[in-house]
Every structure is written in C-alpha cells, then in structure tokens.
Amino acid sequence: NPTSGVLNIATSETGMFAVFTMDGKMVSQTPIVGTTTQVVLPSDLATGMYLCKFTTTNGNTEMARIVLSH
C-alpha cells in the first residue's frame, strides 16, 4: 500500500473518502461518486503513515492504512 500521493478508489458505493494523520487530524477529503475515483493527496504532506476512512452514503465504514513516500 505505499503511494507517492495518488490513490485509485474502486467501489460500487458512493460516499466520502478521508485521509487522517496518525494523531487524527484530517488532511484530505474527497467525495466518491463513480466506480473509480482518483484521490490526489496534498503535495505538502510529509512522508509517513496515514489512516484512510471511506464512509458510504448508507453509513458503512471501511478503514485502511497507507504509507506515503515521495
């Protein structure tokens, strides 16, 4: 799951995709509306681990960790 700052989210659900620092600060939020959505992380984010949370319009939540490397 390492990334250089671009994530491709493939899902049949719509909702909101948010990225957080490990201490819980939200650094990015992107609406997910299609089957594949490209999420571009802010270019000023430091290299390291981040938490991702996808919340569907039905209220379901999925969490994942990513490693950002420049």
PQR file of N, CA, C, O and H, with PARSE charges and radii, in Angstrom:
ATOM      1  N   ASN A   1       0.779  -1.203   0.000 -0.4000 1.5000
ATOM      2  CA  ASN A   1       0.000   0.000   0.000 -0.0000 2.0000
ATOM      3  C   ASN A   1       0.828   1.279   0.000  0.5500 1.7000
ATOM      4  O   ASN A   1       0.280   2.330   0.332 -0.5500 1.4000
ATOM      5  N   PRO A   2       2.096   1.260  -0.346 -0.5600 1.5000
ATOM      6  CA  PRO A   2       2.824   2.528  -0.471  0.2800 2.0000
ATOM      7  C   PRO A   2       2.268   3.333  -1.639  0.5500 1.7000
ATOM      8  O   PRO A   2       1.851   2.765  -2.648 -0.5500 1.4000
ATOM      9  N   THR A   3       2.263   4.646  -1.499 -0.4000 1.5000
ATOM     10  CA  THR A   3       1.803   5.541  -2.552 -0.0000 2.0000
ATOM     11  C   THR A   3       2.710   6.758  -2.627  0.5500 1.7000
ATOM     12  O   THR A   3       3.327   7.158  -1.639 -0.5500 1.4000
ATOM     13  H   THR A   3       2.602   5.107  -0.679  0.4000 1.0000
ATOM     14  N   SER A   4       2.777   7.331  -3.804 -0.4000 1.5000
ATOM     15  CA  SER A   4       3.534   8.573  -3.962 -0.0000 2.0000
ATOM     16  C   SER A   4       2.589   9.773  -3.923  0.5500 1.7000
ATOM     17  O   SER A   4       3.016  10.904  -4.158 -0.5500 1.4000
ATOM     18  H   SER A   4       2.275   7.006  -4.606  0.4000 1.0000
ATOM     19  N   GLY A   5       1.317   9.538  -3.630 -0.4000 1.5000
ATOM     20  CA  GLY A   5       0.366  10.637  -3.462 -0.0000 2.0000
ATOM     21  C   GLY A   5      -0.907  10.511  -4.268  0.5500 1.7000
ATOM     22  O   GLY A   5      -1.774  11.382  -4.183 -0.5500 1.4000
ATOM     23  H   GLY A   5       0.971   8.619  -3.439  0.4000 1.0000
ATOM     24  N   VAL A   6      -1.048   9.438  -5.057 -0.4000 1.5000
ATOM     25  CA  VAL A   6      -2.264   9.234  -5.841 -0.0000 2.0000
ATOM     26  C   VAL A   6      -2.863   7.882  -5.460  0.5500 1.7000
ATOM     27  O   VAL A   6      -2.178   6.859  -5.474 -0.5500 1.4000
ATOM     28  H   VAL A   6      -0.344   8.731  -5.126  0.4000 1.0000
ATOM     29  N   LEU A   7      -4.150   7.895  -5.121 -0.4000 1.5000
ATOM     30  CA  LEU A   7      -4.871   6.674  -4.777 -0.0000 2.0000
ATOM     31  C   LEU A   7      -6.012   6.505  -5.763  0.5500 1.7000
ATOM     32  O   LEU A   7      -6.698   7.474  -6.089 -0.5500 1.4000
ATOM     33  H   LEU A   7      -4.706   8.726  -5.110  0.4000 1.0000
ATOM     34  N   ASN A   8      -6.223   5.296  -6.238 -0.4000 1.5000
ATOM     35  CA  ASN A   8      -7.369   4.988  -7.093 -0.0000 2.0000
ATOM     36  C   ASN A   8      -8.351   4.163  -6.280  0.5500 1.7000
ATOM     37  O   ASN A   8      -8.049   3.040  -5.875 -0.5500 1.4000
ATOM     38  H   ASN A   8      -5.666   4.508  -5.973  0.4000 1.0000
ATOM     39  N   ILE A   9      -9.528   4.729  -6.044 -0.4000 1.5000
ATOM     40  CA  ILE A   9     -10.542   4.079  -5.228 -0.0000 2.0000
ATOM     41  C   ILE A   9     -11.574   3.469  -6.166  0.5500 1.7000
ATOM     42  O   ILE A   9     -12.245   4.188  -6.907 -0.5500 1.4000
ATOM     43  H   ILE A   9      -9.773   5.641  -6.374  0.4000 1.0000
ATOM     44  N   ALA A  10     -11.703   2.156  -6.138 -0.4000 1.5000
ATOM     45  CA  ALA A  10     -12.669   1.441  -6.969 -0.0000 2.0000
ATOM     46  C   ALA A  10     -13.743   0.836  -6.069  0.5500 1.7000
ATOM     47  O   ALA A  10     -13.453  -0.023  -5.237 -0.5500 1.4000
ATOM     48  H   ALA A  10     -11.158   1.571  -5.536  0.4000 1.0000
ATOM     49  N   THR A  11     -14.978   1.289  -6.241 -0.4000 1.5000
ATOM     50  CA  THR A  11     -16.083   0.791  -5.433 -0.0000 2.0000
ATOM     51  C   THR A  11     -17.398   1.043  -6.154  0.5500 1.7000
ATOM     52  O   THR A  11     -17.498   1.964  -6.964 -0.5500 1.4000
ATOM     53  H   THR A  11     -15.213   1.987  -6.917  0.4000 1.0000
ATOM     54  N   SER A  12     -18.390   0.241  -5.867 -0.4000 1.5000
ATOM     55  CA  SER A  12     -19.725   0.469  -6.428 -0.0000 2.0000
ATOM     56  C   SER A  12     -20.548   1.378  -5.510  0.5500 1.7000
ATOM     57  O   SER A  12     -21.672   1.747  -5.850 -0.5500 1.4000
ATOM     58  H   SER A  12     -18.309  -0.508  -5.209  0.4000 1.0000
ATOM     59  N   GLU A  13     -19.996   1.736  -4.358 -0.4000 1.5000
ATOM     60  CA  GLU A  13     -20.677   2.586  -3.379 -0.0000 2.0000
ATOM     61  C   GLU A  13     -20.304   4.052  -3.586  0.5500 1.7000
ATOM     62  O   GLU A  13     -19.224   4.351  -4.096 -0.5500 1.4000
ATOM     63  H   GLU A  13     -19.083   1.435  -4.081  0.4000 1.0000
ATOM     64  N   THR A  14     -21.175   4.951  -3.201 -0.4000 1.5000
ATOM     65  CA  THR A  14     -20.842   6.373  -3.158 -0.0000 2.0000
ATOM     66  C   THR A  14     -20.636   6.769  -1.704  0.5500 1.7000
ATOM     67  O   THR A  14     -21.153   6.117  -0.796 -0.5500 1.4000
ATOM     68  H   THR A  14     -22.052   4.708  -2.786  0.4000 1.0000
ATOM     69  N   GLY A  15     -19.877   7.843  -1.486 -0.4000 1.5000
ATOM     70  CA  GLY A  15     -19.632   8.274  -0.121 -0.0000 2.0000
ATOM     71  C   GLY A  15     -18.503   9.275  -0.049  0.5500 1.7000
ATOM     72  O   GLY A  15     -18.248  10.010  -1.002 -0.5500 1.4000
ATOM     73  H   GLY A  15     -19.457   8.372  -2.223  0.4000 1.0000
ATOM     74  N   MET A  16     -17.821   9.300   1.100 -0.4000 1.5000
ATOM     75  CA  MET A  16     -16.750  10.254   1.350 -0.0000 2.0000
ATOM     76  C   MET A  16     -15.489   9.498   1.775  0.5500 1.7000
ATOM     77  O   MET A  16     -15.532   8.616   2.632 -0.5500 1.4000
ATOM     78  H   MET A  16     -18.029   8.702   1.875  0.4000 1.0000
ATOM     79  N   PHE A  17     -14.373   9.864   1.155 -0.4000 1.5000
ATOM     80  CA  PHE A  17     -13.076   9.261   1.461 -0.0000 2.0000
ATOM     81  C   PHE A  17     -12.232  10.319   2.150  0.5500 1.7000
ATOM     82  O   PHE A  17     -11.985  11.385   1.586 -0.5500 1.4000
ATOM     83  H   PHE A  17     -14.337  10.581   0.459  0.4000 1.0000
ATOM     84  N   ALA A  18     -11.788  10.028   3.368 -0.4000 1.5000
ATOM     85  CA  ALA A  18     -10.995  10.989   4.143 -0.0000 2.0000
ATOM     86  C   ALA A  18      -9.664  10.373   4.531  0.5500 1.7000
ATOM     87  O   ALA A  18      -9.567   9.169   4.768 -0.5500 1.4000
ATOM     88  H   ALA A  18     -11.989   9.162   3.825  0.4000 1.0000
ATOM     89  N   VAL A  19      -8.640  11.212   4.592 -0.4000 1.5000
ATOM     90  CA  VAL A  19      -7.298  10.793   4.998 -0.0000 2.0000
ATOM     91  C   VAL A  19      -6.922  11.570   6.247  0.5500 1.7000
ATOM     92  O   VAL A  19      -7.114  12.783   6.319 -0.5500 1.4000
ATOM     93  H   VAL A  19      -8.718  12.191   4.399  0.4000 1.0000
ATOM     94  N   PHE A  20      -6.381  10.852   7.237 -0.4000 1.5000
ATOM     95  CA  PHE A  20      -6.030  11.422   8.527 -0.0000 2.0000
ATOM     96  C   PHE A  20      -4.577  11.130   8.872  0.5500 1.7000
ATOM     97  O   PHE A  20      -4.023  10.111   8.459 -0.5500 1.4000
ATOM     98  H   PHE A  20      -6.225   9.866   7.178  0.4000 1.0000
ATOM     99  N   THR A  21      -3.965  12.034   9.631 -0.4000 1.5000
ATOM    100  CA  THR A  21      -2.657  11.740  10.221 -0.0000 2.0000
ATOM    101  C   THR A  21      -2.864  10.691  11.300  0.5500 1.7000
ATOM    102  O   THR A  21      -4.001  10.414  11.682 -0.5500 1.4000
ATOM    103  H   THR A  21      -4.415  12.861   9.966  0.4000 1.0000
ATOM    104  N   MET A  22      -1.799  10.114  11.787 -0.4000 1.5000
ATOM    105  CA  MET A  22      -1.905   9.077  12.814 -0.0000 2.0000
ATOM    106  C   MET A  22      -2.454   9.624  14.127  0.5500 1.7000
ATOM    107  O   MET A  22      -2.946   8.856  14.954 -0.5500 1.4000
ATOM    108  H   MET A  22      -0.876  10.340  11.476  0.4000 1.0000
ATOM    109  N   ASP A  23      -2.377  10.947  14.333 -0.4000 1.5000
ATOM    110  CA  ASP A  23      -2.944  11.528  15.551 -0.0000 2.0000
ATOM    111  C   ASP A  23      -4.371  12.053  15.335  0.5500 1.7000
ATOM    112  O   ASP A  23      -4.919  12.727  16.207 -0.5500 1.4000
ATOM    113  H   ASP A  23      -1.978  11.571  13.661  0.4000 1.0000
ATOM    114  N   GLY A  24      -4.971  11.746  14.177 -0.4000 1.5000
ATOM    115  CA  GLY A  24      -6.382  12.023  13.958 -0.0000 2.0000
ATOM    116  C   GLY A  24      -6.732  13.310  13.235  0.5500 1.7000
ATOM    117  O   GLY A  24      -7.916  13.629  13.122 -0.5500 1.4000
ATOM    118  H   GLY A  24      -4.525  11.198  13.469  0.4000 1.0000
ATOM    119  N   LYS A  25      -5.763  14.063  12.741 -0.4000 1.5000
ATOM    120  CA  LYS A  25      -6.041  15.300  12.018 -0.0000 2.0000
ATOM    121  C   LYS A  25      -6.391  14.986  10.565  0.5500 1.7000
ATOM    122  O   LYS A  25      -5.623  14.320   9.871 -0.5500 1.4000
ATOM    123  H   LYS A  25      -4.802  13.805  12.833  0.4000 1.0000
ATOM    124  N   MET A  26      -7.557  15.467  10.100 -0.4000 1.5000
ATOM    125  CA  MET A  26      -7.951  15.233   8.705 -0.0000 2.0000
ATOM    126  C   MET A  26      -7.105  16.106   7.789  0.5500 1.7000
ATOM    127  O   MET A  26      -6.983  17.312   8.003 -0.5500 1.4000
ATOM    128  H   MET A  26      -8.181  16.009  10.664  0.4000 1.0000
ATOM    129  N   VAL A  27      -6.515  15.480   6.757 -0.4000 1.5000
ATOM    130  CA  VAL A  27      -5.663  16.219   5.826 -0.0000 2.0000
ATOM    131  C   VAL A  27      -6.231  16.239   4.404  0.5500 1.7000
ATOM    132  O   VAL A  27      -5.751  16.991   3.556 -0.5500 1.4000
ATOM    133  H   VAL A  27      -6.614  14.500   6.583  0.4000 1.0000
ATOM    134  N   SER A  28      -7.237  15.427   4.142 -0.4000 1.5000
ATOM    135  CA  SER A  28      -7.818  15.361   2.799 -0.0000 2.0000
ATOM    136  C   SER A  28      -9.200  14.740   2.892  0.5500 1.7000
ATOM    137  O   SER A  28      -9.432  13.833   3.692 -0.5500 1.4000
ATOM    138  H   SER A  28      -7.627  14.816   4.830  0.4000 1.0000
ATOM    139  N   GLN A  29     -10.124  15.238   2.061 -0.4000 1.5000
ATOM    140  CA  GLN A  29     -11.458  14.651   1.986 -0.0000 2.0000
ATOM    141  C   GLN A  29     -11.928  14.745   0.542  0.5500 1.7000
ATOM    142  O   GLN A  29     -11.874  15.811  -0.070 -0.5500 1.4000
ATOM    143  H   GLN A  29      -9.935  15.975   1.412  0.4000 1.0000
ATOM    144  N   THR A  30     -12.392  13.618   0.000 -0.4000 1.5000
ATOM    145  CA  THR A  30     -12.786  13.544  -1.403 -0.0000 2.0000
ATOM    146  C   THR A  30     -14.099  12.785  -1.523  0.5500 1.7000
ATOM    147  O   THR A  30     -14.224  11.686  -0.982 -0.5500 1.4000
ATOM    148  H   THR A  30     -12.436  12.751   0.498  0.4000 1.0000
ATOM    149  N   PRO A  31     -15.088  13.354  -2.227 -0.5600 1.5000
ATOM    150  CA  PRO A  31     -16.316  12.587  -2.475  0.2800 2.0000
ATOM    151  C   PRO A  31     -16.051  11.469  -3.480  0.5500 1.7000
ATOM    152  O   PRO A  31     -15.327  11.656  -4.458 -0.5500 1.4000
ATOM    153  N   ILE A  32     -16.645  10.312  -3.228 -0.4000 1.5000
ATOM    154  CA  ILE A  32     -16.543   9.166  -4.123 -0.0000 2.0000
ATOM    155  C   ILE A  32     -17.904   9.008  -4.790  0.5500 1.7000
ATOM    156  O   ILE A  32     -18.900   8.717  -4.128 -0.5500 1.4000
ATOM    157  H   ILE A  32     -17.233  10.160  -2.433  0.4000 1.0000
ATOM    158  N   VAL A  33     -17.937   9.203  -6.116 -0.4000 1.5000
ATOM    159  CA  VAL A  33     -19.223   9.191  -6.815 -0.0000 2.0000
ATOM    160  C   VAL A  33     -19.281   8.202  -7.970  0.5500 1.7000
ATOM    161  O   VAL A  33     -20.371   7.871  -8.435 -0.5500 1.4000
ATOM    162  H   VAL A  33     -17.127   9.440  -6.654  0.4000 1.0000
ATOM    163  N   GLY A  34     -18.159   7.732  -8.433 -0.4000 1.5000
ATOM    164  CA  GLY A  34     -18.154   6.812  -9.567 -0.0000 2.0000
ATOM    165  C   GLY A  34     -17.588   5.467  -9.184  0.5500 1.7000
ATOM    166  O   GLY A  34     -17.283   5.218  -8.018 -0.5500 1.4000
ATOM    167  H   GLY A  34     -17.273   8.001  -8.055  0.4000 1.0000
ATOM    168  N   THR A  35     -17.450   4.606 -10.163 -0.4000 1.5000
ATOM    169  CA  THR A  35     -16.895   3.284  -9.879 -0.0000 2.0000
ATOM    170  C   THR A  35     -15.411   3.356  -9.572  0.5500 1.7000
ATOM    171  O   THR A  35     -14.904   2.544  -8.799 -0.5500 1.4000
ATOM    172  H   THR A  35     -17.698   4.808 -11.110  0.4000 1.0000
ATOM    173  N   THR A  36     -14.695   4.324 -10.171 -0.4000 1.5000
ATOM    174  CA  THR A  36     -13.283   4.550  -9.859 -0.0000 2.0000
ATOM    175  C   THR A  36     -13.056   6.044  -9.712  0.5500 1.7000
ATOM    176  O   THR A  36     -13.373   6.821 -10.612 -0.5500 1.4000
ATOM    177  H   THR A  36     -15.107   4.984 -10.800  0.4000 1.0000
ATOM    178  N   THR A  37     -12.505   6.441  -8.576 -0.4000 1.5000
ATOM    179  CA  THR A  37     -12.208   7.841  -8.305 -0.0000 2.0000
ATOM    180  C   THR A  37     -10.734   7.967  -7.972  0.5500 1.7000
ATOM    181  O   THR A  37     -10.205   7.195  -7.172 -0.5500 1.4000
ATOM    182  H   THR A  37     -12.247   5.810  -7.844  0.4000 1.0000
ATOM    183  N   GLN A  38     -10.072   8.932  -8.579 -0.4000 1.5000
ATOM    184  CA  GLN A  38      -8.670   9.182  -8.269 -0.0000 2.0000
ATOM    185  C   GLN A  38      -8.581  10.232  -7.164  0.5500 1.7000
ATOM    186  O   GLN A  38      -9.115  11.333  -7.297 -0.5500 1.4000
ATOM    187  H   GLN A  38     -10.502   9.559  -9.229  0.4000 1.0000
ATOM    188  N   VAL A  39      -7.903   9.879  -6.075 -0.4000 1.5000
ATOM    189  CA  VAL A  39      -7.696  10.779  -4.947 -0.0000 2.0000
ATOM    190  C   VAL A  39      -6.238  11.219  -4.985  0.5500 1.7000
ATOM    191  O   VAL A  39      -5.327  10.392  -4.951 -0.5500 1.4000
ATOM    192  H   VAL A  39      -7.470   8.984  -5.968  0.4000 1.0000
ATOM    193  N   VAL A  40      -6.030  12.526  -5.058 -0.4000 1.5000
ATOM    194  CA  VAL A  40      -4.680  13.078  -5.056 -0.0000 2.0000
ATOM    195  C   VAL A  40      -4.450  13.723  -3.693  0.5500 1.7000
ATOM    196  O   VAL A  40      -5.150  14.662  -3.315 -0.5500 1.4000
ATOM    197  H   VAL A  40      -6.771  13.198  -5.086  0.4000 1.0000
ATOM    198  N   LEU A  41      -3.467  13.212  -2.964 -0.4000 1.5000
ATOM    199  CA  LEU A  41      -3.168  13.738  -1.640 -0.0000 2.0000
ATOM    200  C   LEU A  41      -2.467  15.093  -1.752  0.5500 1.7000
ATOM    201  O   LEU A  41      -1.779  15.354  -2.739 -0.5500 1.4000
ATOM    202  H   LEU A  41      -2.898  12.449  -3.271  0.4000 1.0000
ATOM    203  N   PRO A  42      -2.637  15.955  -0.746 -0.5600 1.5000
ATOM    204  CA  PRO A  42      -1.949  17.254  -0.776  0.2800 2.0000
ATOM    205  C   PRO A  42      -0.441  17.069  -0.932  0.5500 1.7000
ATOM    206  O   PRO A  42       0.152  16.194  -0.302 -0.5500 1.4000
ATOM    207  N   SER A  43       0.172  17.900  -1.776 -0.4000 1.5000
ATOM    208  CA  SER A  43       1.604  17.744  -2.075 -0.0000 2.0000
ATOM    209  C   SER A  43       2.503  18.091  -0.898  0.5500 1.7000
ATOM    210  O   SER A  43       3.675  17.714  -0.890 -0.5500 1.4000
ATOM    211  H   SER A  43      -0.310  18.610  -2.288  0.4000 1.0000
ATOM    212  N   ASP A  44       1.978  18.803   0.099 -0.4000 1.5000
ATOM    213  CA  ASP A  44       2.802  19.195   1.240 -0.0000 2.0000
ATOM    214  C   ASP A  44       2.761  18.193   2.399  0.5500 1.7000
ATOM    215  O   ASP A  44       3.310  18.464   3.466 -0.5500 1.4000
ATOM    216  H   ASP A  44       1.026  19.109   0.093  0.4000 1.0000
ATOM    217  N   LEU A  45       2.114  17.038   2.198 -0.4000 1.5000
ATOM    218  CA  LEU A  45       2.090  16.023   3.259 -0.0000 2.0000
ATOM    219  C   LEU A  45       3.480  15.419   3.441  0.5500 1.7000
ATOM    220  O   LEU A  45       4.196  15.167   2.471 -0.5500 1.4000
ATOM    221  H   LEU A  45       1.668  16.818   1.331  0.4000 1.0000
ATOM    222  N   ALA A  46       3.838  15.196   4.674 -0.4000 1.5000
ATOM    223  CA  ALA A  46       5.123  14.578   4.994 -0.0000 2.0000
ATOM    224  C   ALA A  46       5.090  13.087   4.681  0.5500 1.7000
ATOM    225  O   ALA A  46       4.034  12.456   4.731 -0.5500 1.4000
ATOM    226  H   ALA A  46       3.256  15.401   5.462  0.4000 1.0000
ATOM    227  N   THR A  47       6.231  12.542   4.365 -0.4000 1.5000
ATOM    228  CA  THR A  47       6.362  11.096   4.189 -0.0000 2.0000
ATOM    229  C   THR A  47       5.975  10.415   5.494  0.5500 1.7000
ATOM    230  O   THR A  47       6.338  10.882   6.574 -0.5500 1.4000
ATOM    231  H   THR A  47       7.088  13.054   4.324  0.4000 1.0000
ATOM    232  N   GLY A  48       5.242   9.318   5.399 -0.4000 1.5000
ATOM    233  CA  GLY A  48       4.860   8.587   6.610 -0.0000 2.0000
ATOM    234  C   GLY A  48       3.565   7.824   6.428  0.5500 1.7000
ATOM    235  O   GLY A  48       3.084   7.646   5.310 -0.5500 1.4000
ATOM    236  H   GLY A  48       4.946   8.938   4.522  0.4000 1.0000
ATOM    237  N   MET A  49       3.002   7.371   7.551 -0.4000 1.5000
ATOM    238  CA  MET A  49       1.799   6.553   7.555 -0.0000 2.0000
ATOM    239  C   MET A  49       0.572   7.420   7.819  0.5500 1.7000
ATOM    240  O   MET A  49       0.604   8.339   8.637 -0.5500 1.4000
ATOM    241  H   MET A  49       3.393   7.516   8.460  0.4000 1.0000
ATOM    242  N   TYR A  50      -0.509   7.106   7.108 -0.4000 1.5000
ATOM    243  CA  TYR A  50      -1.770   7.830   7.238 -0.0000 2.0000
ATOM    244  C   TYR A  50      -2.914   6.831   7.315  0.5500 1.7000
ATOM    245  O   TYR A  50      -2.801   5.706   6.830 -0.5500 1.4000
ATOM    246  H   TYR A  50      -0.535   6.359   6.443  0.4000 1.0000
ATOM    247  N   LEU A  51      -4.012   7.247   7.926 -0.4000 1.5000
ATOM    248  CA  LEU A  51      -5.218   6.428   8.005 -0.0000 2.0000
ATOM    249  C   LEU A  51      -6.227   6.930   6.987  0.5500 1.7000
ATOM    250  O   LEU A  51      -6.403   8.137   6.821 -0.5500 1.4000
ATOM    251  H   LEU A  51      -4.105   8.161   8.320  0.4000 1.0000
ATOM    252  N   CYS A  52      -6.886   6.007   6.309 -0.4000 1.5000
ATOM    253  CA  CYS A  52      -7.923   6.346   5.346 -0.0000 2.0000
ATOM    254  C   CYS A  52      -9.249   5.789   5.843  0.5500 1.7000
ATOM    255  O   CYS A  52      -9.319   4.678   6.369 -0.5500 1.4000
ATOM    256  H   CYS A  52      -6.743   5.026   6.444  0.4000 1.0000
ATOM    257  N   LYS A  53     -10.297   6.585   5.664 -0.4000 1.5000
ATOM    258  CA  LYS A  53     -11.631   6.170   6.089 -0.0000 2.0000
ATOM    259  C   LYS A  53     -12.603   6.446   4.950  0.5500 1.7000
ATOM    260  O   LYS A  53     -12.719   7.579   4.483 -0.5500 1.4000
ATOM    261  H   LYS A  53     -10.240   7.487   5.236  0.4000 1.0000
ATOM    262  N   PHE A  54     -13.295   5.408   4.507 -0.4000 1.5000
ATOM    263  CA  PHE A  54     -14.324   5.546   3.481 -0.0000 2.0000
ATOM    264  C   PHE A  54     -15.666   5.302   4.145  0.5500 1.7000
ATOM    265  O   PHE A  54     -15.920   4.217   4.668 -0.5500 1.4000
ATOM    266  H   PHE A  54     -13.201   4.487   4.886  0.4000 1.0000
ATOM    267  N   THR A  55     -16.529   6.319   4.124 -0.4000 1.5000
ATOM    268  CA  THR A  55     -17.865   6.210   4.692 -0.0000 2.0000
ATOM    269  C   THR A  55     -18.871   6.294   3.555  0.5500 1.7000
ATOM    270  O   THR A  55     -18.928   7.294   2.839 -0.5500 1.4000
ATOM    271  H   THR A  55     -16.323   7.201   3.699  0.4000 1.0000
ATOM    272  N   THR A  56     -19.662   5.245   3.393 -0.4000 1.5000
ATOM    273  CA  THR A  56     -20.646   5.212   2.314 -0.0000 2.0000
ATOM    274  C   THR A  56     -21.870   6.042   2.692  0.5500 1.7000
ATOM    275  O   THR A  56     -22.071   6.381   3.858 -0.5500 1.4000
ATOM    276  H   THR A  56     -19.616   4.433   3.974  0.4000 1.0000
ATOM    277  N   THR A  57     -22.675   6.359   1.697 -0.4000 1.5000
ATOM    278  CA  THR A  57     -23.903   7.104   1.961 -0.0000 2.0000
ATOM    279  C   THR A  57     -24.877   6.286   2.801  0.5500 1.7000
ATOM    280  O   THR A  57     -25.797   6.844   3.399 -0.5500 1.4000
ATOM    281  H   THR A  57     -22.512   6.083   0.750  0.4000 1.0000
ATOM    282  N   ASN A  58     -24.685   4.964   2.852 -0.4000 1.5000
ATOM    283  CA  ASN A  58     -25.512   4.094   3.696 -0.0000 2.0000
ATOM    284  C   ASN A  58     -25.002   4.022   5.131  0.5500 1.7000
ATOM    285  O   ASN A  58     -25.633   3.395   5.982 -0.5500 1.4000
ATOM    286  H   ASN A  58     -23.937   4.511   2.366  0.4000 1.0000
ATOM    287  N   GLY A  59     -23.853   4.664   5.410 -0.4000 1.5000
ATOM    288  CA  GLY A  59     -23.309   4.670   6.761 -0.0000 2.0000
ATOM    289  C   GLY A  59     -22.278   3.601   7.046  0.5500 1.7000
ATOM    290  O   GLY A  59     -21.764   3.536   8.163 -0.5500 1.4000
ATOM    291  H   GLY A  59     -23.340   5.173   4.719  0.4000 1.0000
ATOM    292  N   ASN A  60     -21.954   2.751   6.068 -0.4000 1.5000
ATOM    293  CA  ASN A  60     -20.907   1.745   6.265 -0.0000 2.0000
ATOM    294  C   ASN A  60     -19.542   2.426   6.230  0.5500 1.7000
ATOM    295  O   ASN A  60     -19.351   3.409   5.514 -0.5500 1.4000
ATOM    296  H   ASN A  60     -22.371   2.804   5.161  0.4000 1.0000
ATOM    297  N   THR A  61     -18.598   1.901   7.001 -0.4000 1.5000
ATOM    298  CA  THR A  61     -17.268   2.493   7.082 -0.0000 2.0000
ATOM    299  C   THR A  61     -16.204   1.431   6.870  0.5500 1.7000
ATOM    300  O   THR A  61     -16.292   0.326   7.405 -0.5500 1.4000
ATOM    301  H   THR A  61     -18.752   1.102   7.582  0.4000 1.0000
ATOM    302  N   GLU A  62     -15.193   1.787   6.076 -0.4000 1.5000
ATOM    303  CA  GLU A  62     -14.014   0.947   5.871 -0.0000 2.0000
ATOM    304  C   GLU A  62     -12.791   1.782   6.217  0.5500 1.7000
ATOM    305  O   GLU A  62     -12.718   2.960   5.867 -0.5500 1.4000
ATOM    306  H   GLU A  62     -15.122   2.685   5.642  0.4000 1.0000
ATOM    307  N   MET A  63     -11.831   1.174   6.904 -0.4000 1.5000
ATOM    308  CA  MET A  63     -10.588   1.863   7.281 -0.0000 2.0000
ATOM    309  C   MET A  63      -9.410   1.113   6.664  0.5500 1.7000
ATOM    310  O   MET A  63      -9.440  -0.105   6.490 -0.5500 1.4000
ATOM    311  H   MET A  63     -11.889   0.217   7.188  0.4000 1.0000
ATOM    312  N   ALA A  64      -8.367   1.889   6.338 -0.4000 1.5000
ATOM    313  CA  ALA A  64      -7.127   1.305   5.813 -0.0000 2.0000
ATOM    314  C   ALA A  64      -5.973   2.231   6.163  0.5500 1.7000
ATOM    315  O   ALA A  64      -6.173   3.417   6.426 -0.5500 1.4000
ATOM    316  H   ALA A  64      -8.343   2.879   6.479  0.4000 1.0000
ATOM    317  N   ARG A  65      -4.769   1.683   6.162 -0.4000 1.5000
ATOM    318  CA  ARG A  65      -3.555   2.479   6.359 -0.0000 2.0000
ATOM    319  C   ARG A  65      -2.821   2.560   5.037  0.5500 1.7000
ATOM    320  O   ARG A  65      -2.802   1.611   4.253 -0.5500 1.4000
ATOM    321  H   ARG A  65      -4.607   0.720   5.948  0.4000 1.0000
ATOM    322  N   ILE A  66      -2.212   3.722   4.806 -0.4000 1.5000
ATOM    323  CA  ILE A  66      -1.350   3.877   3.636 -0.0000 2.0000
ATOM    324  C   ILE A  66      -0.009   4.443   4.086  0.5500 1.7000
ATOM    325  O   ILE A  66       0.097   5.086   5.131 -0.5500 1.4000
ATOM    326  H   ILE A  66      -2.227   4.493   5.443  0.4000 1.0000
ATOM    327  N   VAL A  67       0.991   4.193   3.288 -0.4000 1.5000
ATOM    328  CA  VAL A  67       2.318   4.752   3.527 -0.0000 2.0000
ATOM    329  C   VAL A  67       2.625   5.701   2.376  0.5500 1.7000
ATOM    330  O   VAL A  67       2.664   5.291   1.216 -0.5500 1.4000
ATOM    331  H   VAL A  67       0.905   3.671   2.439  0.4000 1.0000
ATOM    332  N   LEU A  68       2.840   6.963   2.701 -0.4000 1.5000
ATOM    333  CA  LEU A  68       3.163   7.964   1.692 -0.0000 2.0000
ATOM    334  C   LEU A  68       4.682   8.067   1.588  0.5500 1.7000
ATOM    335  O   LEU A  68       5.376   8.287   2.580 -0.5500 1.4000
ATOM    336  H   LEU A  68       2.808   7.296   3.644  0.4000 1.0000
ATOM    337  N   SER A  69       5.179   7.904   0.364 -0.4000 1.5000
ATOM    338  CA  SER A  69       6.612   8.062   0.127 -0.0000 2.0000
ATOM    339  C   SER A  69       6.788   8.971  -1.079  0.5500 1.7000
ATOM    340  O   SER A  69       6.121   8.795  -2.098 -0.5500 1.4000
ATOM    341  H   SER A  69       4.615   7.726  -0.442  0.4000 1.0000
ATOM    342  N   HIS A  70       7.657   9.912  -0.966 -0.4000 1.5000
ATOM    343  CA  HIS A  70       7.868  10.888  -2.045 -0.0000 2.0000
ATOM    344  C   HIS A  70       8.997  10.464  -2.950  0.5500 1.7000
ATOM    345  O   HIS A  70       9.314  11.165  -3.911 -0.5500 1.4000
ATOM    346  H   HIS A  70       8.199  10.056  -0.138  0.4000 1.0000
TER
END
